[in-house]
Amino acid sequence: MATVFIPVGKESIFLNAFERYCFEDDPRSGKPKEKKLTESINHIRLATIRSFWTDNHDMPKAVDDRNYEIWIRRSNNSRDDEIAGFKARANRAGINTTDRSIVFPERIILLVTTSLEKLTQVEGLFEILAEIRLARIPNSEFLDLAPLDHIDFINELLIRTTPPPATAPAVCHLDTGIQAGHPLLTRAIDAQHALYVLPHRNGVDVDGHGTEMAGLALYGCLNEHLNSTDPVILGHRLESVKIFSIQRANDPDLYGEITSQSMSQIEIASSSVQRAFCLTVTSNDGCEEGLPSSWSAAIDGLCAGAESEDAPRRLVCVSAGNIEPLTERINYPSINAHRPVKDPNQAWNAISVGAMTQKTTINDPVVQHWNTIAEADSLSPSSRTSTLWNITWPFKPDIVMEGGNNAIYPANGDADFLDDLSLLTTRMGTGTAQLTTTGDTSAATALASRYAALIWSKYPKLWPETIRALLIHSARWTDKMMEEFPDEKRKKVARLRTYGYGVPNLTKAMSSVGNAATMVIEESLRPYHKVGSEIKTKHMHLHELPWPNSVLTQLFDADVTMRVTLSYFIEPNPGERGWIRKHRYQSHGLRFDVKRPGETTAEFQARISAEAQKDDDNESSPADEQKWTLGSWYRKKGSVHSDVWTGTAADLASSGVLAVYPVSGWWKERKHLNCWEKDARYSLVVSLETDSEEVDFYTEIELKIKSVIETHIES
């Protein structure tokens, strides 16, 4: 075996020379000089093709027909001549080409349907080839296909899909039901887990919405999988409780009870499964200022397991609600700032999910002259916000995920949905098309629920509070979001009330890497105790951060980032009067703080003890708060608190202790209820990052923790 280095653009010279040698007849025998070399020329061509492969997905088998993007280098010829020349050569090799092409100053992209083996037979290919990628069939083209063609794509996907285990975590849809017999869904949902609550008579989807959300919750956007040849391993399942139908709507006043019934039903049917509830039904009522409603308070109680001592904690993702009617979206983005998230998004413990978008490309030639509304990496035109809420209430949505874009028809200025700006998913119906597109905040919520289930599939013992913490901890604002709302006081608040903590990153949520290590703590403390006739704050927890001081000292004045997220579930106030004052709505509150450089642990503990006795409504901005992105005043809203500290490695090395401590709530204020005897559990996620690729925090922390564990065992 020999390795040959061929300069870029010289591949054809090597192949031509090699072919001349191979095919030149030996004058003595009249046969090619090297028959074995002649037979292996195809292997060399395929190896050369591989060097041009730049797609993120694995290169398909050489004999498989696929849609490819052929990127050719431009010459001095006209674009039309270059396109016509390639098509003529491709046709002579028996390759089908299309009329679609994209022209750039140095490249022309052409679409072909062929196998890589056949592509190597194109005359002079390597003289002009720059790259090869899989061609992404846009949503609009998928939906133009006949229903039988949908089945072909679906069957091909099913061949390379591994169904989830029977005991896998689940996404439970509280929606219009699911068509459990859809070929892409049927292996992930059991018939006994497709339930309903009255007045509905079965769990079958007749509206389509639930089936669309189920496809997204299981696979994400199907376009990615249908345009790929990669294996798909499903790590979670689907469940459904039908709570809504356009034909048989429920009384909005009953949705708290309906939600409770739904959760109880599925938990009885499958008691041992970890699940993320995906609630995409919302109400317009009672959400203007952020005050809790009976529905949102019910969800807070259900998340906290407040209905009984043995009730489970629950993870609930709620859609932020959409800008409706569709015609209002032409007033984006001002309309979004003036339309509050819908009920029950006031729920502190639920993950409220808004929508952003990266979809700005219209491929369908019929509507290519339409104008997209939102720019990439910004708010989806559908998404509501909490910018009108009173400052005391939580920032909602908590996170944003892809919800698609809308476009304006130039002829009349109306906004509408386009397939290429939406998400491809499963369609309700038999004997008809099996695929459709969807979007808005419901789609974003289905995707967030999917992330939650995927994290649980890797870490099945984590608490619901921890899953919420990891999703929010992994979230980041895009550059566009930061540009829209810079780090100024009022704009910072507007950013939080529009995008929450940003877009979650599943990789960050599920793993640590060398220069970005994450620590997860699940603990409980007793926030209050009775001293004489008074109820006072009791426990605080001090956590020693296992940062490798030797590494931090080496970095010295280099910037490092520490991100902290504290997540816990409050029990809601059982009566409406207290809802005017936020800490009377919450059963208890928890806060975190970090030891300052130069501060002893005893001094830090004394400072935190004093902070715990203060009125939590007071604003304070000490100088060291400037190192935090939000600071204690802004991060204390709700029942999940996340912030980022940025400073030098030397400062962080002397700030290695973090405190979790209680503040006031109705457990403390309503002493006749004896709730001061209750424990409060919490999840704490702390990560350390640096831009330096040479630093390996993870290994150093692992060694430090292992050393501590071994010391405890020996003692």
N, C-alpha and C positions, 0 to 999 in steps of 0.2 A: 504494500500500500504506500502511496506517495501523496503528499499534500502539495498542491500547486497554488501559488499566489498569483492571481490575475488582477491587474489594476482595473479600477472601475472604468467602464466604457471600452475595455479591450477584450471582453469575453468572446466576441464574434471572431476576432483574429485567432485566438487560441483554438476555438472550435473548428474554424475553417482549416487551419493548418493540420489539426488532428485528423479531420475527416479526409483531407487529401492524402495523408499518409496511410490511413486505414484502407481507403478504397483504391489506392494505386495498385495495379496488378504487378505481381512478381513476374519478370520476364521469363523465368525458367518454368513456372507452373501455370502461368496465366490466371492465377487466383490472387485475391487480395493478400498483401504481405502478412497481415496479422488478422486472421479470421476472428480470434477471440476479442481483439480490440474493436473490430467492426461490430461484433455483437453487443459490446458494452457501450457503444456511443450514446444510446438512449439513456443509459444510467448517468452518463456525464452531463447530458443535456438537462436531465431532471435535477441533478445536483446543482447545476448552474441556475436553474429556475429557483431553487430554494434560496439562493443568495439574494434574490430580489424580493423575497417574501417579507413584508413589513407589517402584516396584520397582527393584532393582539392574539387572535385565535390560532390554534395549530393549523398547519397546512393540510388540506384534505388529501385523501388518497389520490394517487396519480391518475387512476382510471375513473374517478367519480366526476360526473358532470356537475358543475357549479356555476353560479353567476360570479364573474370576476371583474374587478376594476383593473384595467391595463393602463398604467401610467407610462407614457412615452415621452422621451426627450424631444424638445422642439429643435428644428433646424432652421435654415434660412428660407425654407419653402413656406408658402402660404398655409394657413391653418386648414383650409379646405383640401389642399393637395395632400397634406400630411394625413388627414383623416381618411381621405379616399384611398391613399396608398396603403395604409394599414388594413383597411377593410378588404381591399382587393387581395392582399396576401393571405389574410385570414380566411376569406372565402375559398381560395384555392386549396387551403388545408382542411376544408370541410367544416369551418367554424362559423356559427351564426353570430352576427353582430346586430346591434340596435342603432337607431338613429340618435340616441342620447349621447351627448358628449359635453365635457366641461373643459374650458380652455383657460389656462393661466399663462403668464408671460414665459415660463420655462417648461411647462408641462401641458400635455393634453391627456385627459382621462376618458377612456372609452370602455363601454360595457360589452362583455362577451359572455356567451354561455358555451362552455366547453369543459374538457378535462385538461389537466396540466400536461398529460402525456401528449395529447393532440396539439396543445399550444406550442410545444417544443418544435413542432413541424412547420411553424410559420417561417417562411423564408426571411432571413435577415432580422429575426426578432431581436437578437441580442445587440444589434447595432443601434437600436432605438429605445430599448426597454429601460425604464428607470425603477419602477416598483410594480408589485402585484399585491392586490388586496382582495378580500372577499367583497363582493358588491352587496351593499345593504339594500334589500328591497324595502322601499318606504311603505308606511301604513296604507297609503292610498292605493298602491298597486296590489297589496294583499287583498284589500276589500273589493278590488275590481275583478278578482278571480272568481270563477264559478265555484259553487259549494263543493263539488267533487274535488277541486284543486285544493280547497281548504283541508279536506280530509287527507289528501296526500301529504301535505306539509305536517299536519298533526300526527299522522301515523309515523312519519320519519322522526319527529321529535320524541314520540312515545318509545320508539325502539332504543333510543339512547338515554331514556329517563329511568332512574331507579326510584321506585315508590318509597314513601316514608315508612318507618317501622310503625307497628300498631300502637306502641306506647310513646310515640314521639309527641313533643309539644304541639299545641294547636293554635290556630287563629279562629276564634269563635265570632261569627258575623251576627250582629243584631241588626237585621236589615229586612229585605223583602223575601227572604228565603234563598235557596240555591237549587239550581238544576243539577242534582247530584249525578245524573246519568251522563253529563257531558264527558266526552272521552278524555279530556285533559284533567278533569276533576275527580272522576269516579274512583280512581285508585287511592285518593287521599281523603275521602270522606265515607263514613259508614252510614247506612240508612238510618240507624237508630240515633245518629247524631245530627239529623236534620229535623229539628223540632219546631214547635209553634206555640204561641199563646193566643187565647181567645181575644177577639172573635174569629180569628183565622181558623180554618178547618184542616189545614195540612201545612207542611213545611215547603211546599213546591213554590218555586219562583214563577209568578205570572207577569211580573213587571220588568224583569231583566236586570235591575240594578244590583241585586245581591249576587247574581251569577257573574256579572262583570267585576265586582269587587273581589270575589273569590279567586278569579284568575290572577288578579294582581297580587293578592295576598299569598298565593302559592308560588307563582313564578316570577313576579315582577312584570315589567313590560315584556310581552311575548315577542316583540320584534327582535330583541336581542337573541333569544333562543332560536327563533325560526331562521335567522340569518347566520347561524353558527352550526358547526359540526361537533362542538364539544359535548361531552357527557353532562347530563343534568342529574344531580343527586339531591332528592328532596329530603330535607331533614325535619319537616314539620307537616302537620295534617290540617284539615279544615273541619269546622263545626258550624252549625247554623241554628239560630232560633228566629223564626219569622215573627217580627213585631209590627210590621207595617205593610200596607198595600194601598195603592192608589184607589183601588176598587172598594176597599173596606178599611178606611182610616180609623185610627183610635182617637179617643179624646185626649188632647195634649195634657190635661190635668192629671191623667192617669199614668203618664210615662215613667214616673218614679217607681210606681208599683209594678208596671209592666217590665221595666228593666230588672227589678229585683226578682220577679217570677222567672224571667228568661235565664238569669244566671243560676238560680236554684235548679231549674230543670236540667240544664246541661251538666251541672255539677253532680246531680243524682245519676244521670245517665253515664257519666264518665268521671269518677271521683278522683282518680289518681293522676290526671293529666295536668301539666302546667299549660296555661292558656293565656293568650292576650285577647281581650274582648275588643272587637272593632265595631264601634257605634257610629254609624253614618246617618242616623236619623236625628234631626235637630228641629227646634221650634223657634219662631220669631219672637216669642213673648219674653218680657222681663229680663233683658240683658243689656239695657242701655248704659248703665253705670257700673256694672260688674257685681251688683248685689246678688247673693245666692238666691236660687229659686228652690222650690220643693224638689224638682228633678235633680238639679246639680247637688243639693245637699244629700239626696238619696244616694247619688253616685259616690260622693265623698265617704258616706257611711259604708257603702258596699266595698269600696277599695280598702278601707281600714278594717273590715270585718267587724263592724261595730254592732251588728244585729244580735250577736251572741258571743259567749266566751270561746266557743270552738269554731266560729265562722272563719273561713280562710281569708287571707288578704288577696286582693285582686288587682290586676293590671288592666286599665281601660284606656283605649285610644279613642278620642272623640274628634270628629271633623269640625273644623272651625265654622263651617257654613259658607254659602256662596252668595255672590252679588247677583241678585235676581230682581227684575227680569233681565234677560241677556242684553237688552238694549242699553242698560245703564253702564255696561262695561266700556262703552266708548268714552266715558268720563274718567277712565283710569289715568293716574293712580289716585286722584283726589277722592273719588267715590269710595275707594277702599278704606281710606282714613276716616270716613264718615259713616261707615257701616260696621257696627260692633259685631264681634263674633256671636253666634247664636247660642241660646240655651240648649244644652247644659254645660257650655264651656266655662262657666264660672266655677265649676268643680275644681278645687285646689289639687286634689290627689290624682285626677285624670291627666293624661297627656293630651293636650289640645294640639291638633295638627292643622297647620295652614298649608298653603300651596305656593311653591315657587316654580320657575320653569327654566329649562335650558333649550326648549324647542322653539326655534326661530326659522327653520328651513322648510319651505313649501316646495315639494317635488311635483305635485300634481299640476300638469301644464294647463289644465282648465282654470285653475284658481291661482296661478303663480303671480298674477298681477294684484292680488289682494295684499293688504298691508298688515303685518303682525302688530299686535298691540304692545306686548311687553318685550323688553330686551332680554337677552340671555342672562341667567343668574340673578334675576330679580323677581319681584312678586308676581305671581300668576294673576291675571285679570279677575279671576273668580274669588280670590281670597279676602276674607274679612279680617279685621284687626281689633285691638282693644285701645286704640288711641284716645277714644272719648271716655274711657273709664276713669273713675276717681283714682287718684294716685295711690291710695292705700291698698287697692286690690291687686291680685297677682298679674304678672305679665302673661298675656295669652295672644297668640298661640305659644306653646312651649318650643315647638320645632316646626320647620317647614320641609316639605318634600315635593317631588315632581307632581304637578297637577295639570300640566299642559298649558297651552297658550290659546288665545283667540285671535281672529283677524277681522279686519274691516273691509267690507265690500265697497270698492271705490264708487260704484254707480249710485248707491243710496246712503252710504256712510254707516250702515248697520253692522253690528258685531255678530260673529257667528263662530261655530266650531268648524275646524277642518281636521280631516283624518291625520294629516302629516304633523299637526300640532298637538295631537292627543296621544293616548297610550293604548297600545294594542292588547286586547284581552279576550276572554271567553264570552261567547254570545249565547243567550237563552234561545231554545228552539230546537226541534228535531226535523230533519229533512230539509233544513235551510242552511244558510251560511253559519259556520261554527265560530267565526271570529268577528269582532267589532272593535270600535274604539270608544274610549271613555276619558274622563278627566275630572277636574275641579278638586275641591278639598276632600271629597269622598275617596277619590283615587289616592291622594296623598296619605290619607289615613290608613287605607289598605296596605300601602307600601311600608308605613311605619309599623303597623302590626306585624307585617312579615319580618322586618328587622328584629322586633322583639322576640318572635318565635325562633328565629335563627340563632340569636344569642342564647336562648334557653336550650336549644338543641345541642349547643356546645358546652354549656354550663347549667345542667338541669337542676342543680340544687340552689341556685341563686333565688333570693327573695324578689317579689314584684317590685319593691322599692329599689332594689339594685338594678334591675333591668331598666327601670325608668332613669336612674342615675347614669347608667352607661350610655343610653341613647342621647341624653342631654349633654353628658360630658364629652361625647365624641363630636358634637355639633360644632360647626364653624360658620361664620358669616363669609359670604363670597366677597370678592373685591368690589363687585357692583353694589352690594348692600352697604359696605363700608363707605363707598363713594357717595351713596345716597344719603346716609346718616353718619357723618364723621363722629369722632370721639369728643363731642361737646355735650354739655350737660343735657340740654333739652333734646338734642338730636339722638343722643345715646338712648334716652327713654323711648323716643319714637321708634328707634330700631328694634328695641326689645318688644314693643307693643305691636310691631308689624311682623317681625321675623322670629320672635322668641330668641332662642340661643343659636339659631341658624340651621344648617343642613347636616343631619347626622352622617357619620362616616362609619360604615359597618366594619371595615378593617380595624379602625382605631377602637371601636367598641368591643371587639372580640379578641384583640391580641396586643401584646407589647413587642417592641423591637429594640434594638441596641440603644439608640439614642433617644428613645421615647418609652419610658417604663411606667406602668400603671399599677397602683396598689388599690385593692378593694377590701373594705372592712365592713362586716355586718355585726352590729352590736345593739345593746339596749341599755337604757339607764332609767332611774326613777327620778323624774324631773322635780317632784315636790314632796314635801313632808310637813307634818303638823308639829308646830312648836308652840306649846300652850294652846291658845285658841286661834292662832294664826297659821295660815298655810304659806310656806316659804319655799323658794327654790332649794333643791337639794344637791343632786349629783352633777358633776361635770366629768368628762373623760379627757384625759391628756394622752394623745397618741404621739409616740416618738417616730418621726419619719425616718425610714431606713435609707436615707440618701448616703451615698458613698462620699464621705468628706474628703478622702484622698483625691478622688476625681474632681470634685468641686474646687478643691484648693489648687489643683493643676490648671483648671480653667480660669481661676482668679477673677479677672474683670470682664470675662466674656459673658454675654447675656444668656440667661437660662429662663425657662418658663415653667412655672408650677401652676397647674390647673386643679381646682378643688371643687367637688360637687357633693352636696349633702342632701339626701332624699329621705323623707319620712312621710307617713300618712297621718293626717290629723283626723279626729272625730269631729263632725260638725255639731254646732250648737243645736240643741233640740227644740229651740223656740225662736220665733222670728224677731223678737224685740232686740236681741243682742246683735243682730246682723248689721246694725248701723256702725258698730265698732268692731274692727276686724279681729282683734285678739279675743273678743268674746265669741266670735264664730268658731275660732280654732280651739281645740281642746288643750293644746300645748304648742309651743314653738321651740325650735332648736336653732342654734346659730353656731358658726365656726369662726375661729380666729387663729392666727399664727404668731408664735413668739417673735418679737422684733429683734433685730441685730443689737447685741450688747445687753439685752434684757436677760436676767437670770430666770430659771424656771419658777422659782418662788415668786419673783416679781410678776411674772406672766400670770401665774395662778391667782395672785391677789387682784390683778387688773381685771381678769375675767370674772372673778367673784363679784367685783363691783359693777361690772357691765350687766351681769345677770339680774341685779337688783333694780336697774334703771327702768324707766318707762321706755318700752321698745319703740315708741313713736318719735322719740327725740332723734334729731339729726346730728351726727358728729362727723367731722372730716379732719382727723389728725394728719400730719404731714406724711406719715408713712403709708397712708391710704392711697397716695398718688401712684404707688406701684401696682395697685389693683385696677383692673379694667373697669369694674363697676363700683367697688367700694361697699362698705357695710350697709349704707342707707338704701342702695338700689337692689342689692342682692337678697335682702331679707323678705321680699314679697313671697307670699304663697308658702308651699311646703316642700319646695325644692330650691336650693340655693347653689348657684354655680358662679365661679369667678376665676380670674386669671391673674397671677402675680408674675411680674416681669422685673428682673433685676440682675445684679451680678452674681456669679457663682459663689464669690466670697461671702456676700450677704446671706445667701441661702444656706451656706454651710453653718452659719451661726443662728439659723432660725429653724431648727429641726424639730420643733414641737408644735403640734396642732391641738387645739381644744375644741370640743363639742360641748355646748352648755345650753341649759333651758332658759326660756323667757316666758312671759305670762300667757295664760289661756284660761278657758272656763273651768278646766280641772282645778285650777288654783283658786279662781274667784268664787266658784259655787261649792263651797266646802261642805254643804249639807248633802251633796250627792256622793261624797266620799271617793271621788275619782282621783284624789291626790295620792291614793295608794297604788295607782296603776303604773306599770312600766311602759316606757316608750322606746320602740326599736327604731333604728336608723341604719342607713347605708351610706358609707363614706367612700368616695372614689378620689384618689389623688394621683396625678401623673406629673412626671418631670421630663422636659424636652429641651433639646439644644439643637442648633443648626449644624453643629459639627458632626460630620459623619464618622470621625475617628473615635468618638467617645462611645463607650459601651456601658451605659448605666445599668442595663438589665442584668448583665452577668455579675457586675459588682454587687448589686442589690441582692441577687439570688444567693451569692456566696455569703453575704452578711446575714441574711435571714437563716440560711442553713446553719451557720455557726451558732446563732442564738438558739435555734432548736436543739442542736447537739449539746449545747451547754446545759439547757434545761433538763434534757434526758439524763445526762451524767449526774446532775445534782439531785 
